[in-house]
Amino acid sequence: MRQYHHIKKTEEIKEISKMICNQCGKEIPVVNGQAREGVFSADVTWGYFSEKDGERHSFELCEKCYDALLKGFRVPAEIEDDHLL
């Protein structure tokens, strides 16, 4: 979950002021609008063939909760090392 604050009142400029892991509730440190720990952010708008058509879902997971989520997959996630590219 993200909480924002407005940077300028005359414009719609927002900056992240707080992030909370939606799974465990841990507050993720934020400095100058950026997370200071690893965080997984999901944001999806469900489409026509879904029972959730038109709904937008978004959430954040801390790294520990993300790792726990991956362990539950029957088919492993594809993971690439960007340092090797």
N, C-alpha and C positions, 0 to 999 in steps of 0.2 A: 504494500500500500504506500502510495506517495502522498505527501502533503506539500502544498505549494504556498508561497507568499508572493505578492505582487512586488516587482522591482520598481516600476514606475506606475503611478496611479493614472496617468494620462494615456498610457498604452497598455495593451494586453500582453505584457511581458511578465512571465512567471518563472520562478526559480524553485527548485526542490529545496524544501526546508527540513523535511523529515522523511525517512523511509523505514518501513516496518515489514519484517518477513511475515507474509500472510499465513505461513504454516505454524511457526513457533512463537511469533510475537516479538522476536528480538528486534531492537532498534538498531538500524545500520547507520554508522556514523556518516554524516554529510557535512562537507566543508565547501563553501562557495558553490553550492548547488550540485556537487558531485559526490557520489558514494565513495567512501574511503576503504571499502572492503569489497570483495567479490560479491556480486549480486546477479541473480538471474531474473530478468524482466520478461514477462509474457504479456502480449496484447493481441487479441484476436477478435475480429468481427465475424460472427457465424453467418454462413451463407444460406442460400435458398433451400438446399437439400438437407439442412439440419433442422432438428426440432427446436433449435435456439435461433432460428432465422432472424436476423436483424439485431440480435443482442451482441453487445461488446463486453468482453471479459478481459480484465487485466489484473495482474498480481506480481509480487516480487517474492523471491525466495533467497534466504541467506545461503552461503555456500554449503553449509552442513545439511540443510534441508534439501538442497538441490541434489547433493550426493546420495541422500537417502531415497529420493524420488527415482534416480537413475538405477539404483540397486533393485527396484521393483519391476523394471522393464523385462519382459520376456525376450524381446529383440533389443540388443544393446544400441544405444545412441551412437551415431557416427561422431568420432572425435578426431580432430586433426590438430597437429601442433603447428601453430602459426610461425614459430621460430624456424621451422624447416622449410617454409615456402619461399 
